Amino acid sequence: MLTESKKLNIAIILLIIFYATWIFMGILYASTGFMPYHQIKPSIDPDWKILIMFLVRYNGILFIQNGILGLLIIYVGFQKKEKWAWIYFLISGSFITIPLLVLFFTYGVMIGVTSPIPNVLIFTVVWIIAMIISYKEFFGE
């Protein structure tokens, strides 16, 4: 699965870690609905609590789907240095990490959800490093 390029191999490993972690987190979210850090204020309407639980499970399913697709694209296009695969990871990673960071830093505090912000930051840094390392492999100097 690895290539002759050390930089591309490092990027592939980082992206595998990134997407495999999303699959794992997706399984946890889809199966439980709430994690221990999802503490919702008691003053919130019970109907809203049901909606929030549904959305957490739905996001878990989306994480699983995106993780599987990411791993497949690593195998199909990224290791072959196809530009569309790099662009997919740029867009996909942006749609995963940026909204989560905004959500956790803003609305999580408002509704009383404490979150594992360091984990989201670590995943964002892993994704950014993989994208920077692999850029020259796909688009040259």
C-alpha angles and dihedrals in degrees: 000000000000125000136220092263116089093202093051090047091053090049091049092051092048092049091048089053090046096051097036088054090052090053090051093047090045091055090050094048095043093049101041106028091207133048123206090261092057097094109163121199112257090230092069115105112259090235089059090050090056091049092049091050091050091050092049090053091045091052088052090057090048091051090052092049094047092046093052092046091048093052090047092051091050088057098040105039117356098065089049089055095242109168095220089062093055090047090049091054091048092053096038094048091047091053091050105041106032097053091044092052092048091046095050095044095047120018097027090068092046096055095036099253113148110203141190094255093166089060092052090048091050092051090048092051092047090052093047092049091049091050094047094046093049098042096088091046090061104032105023128227 
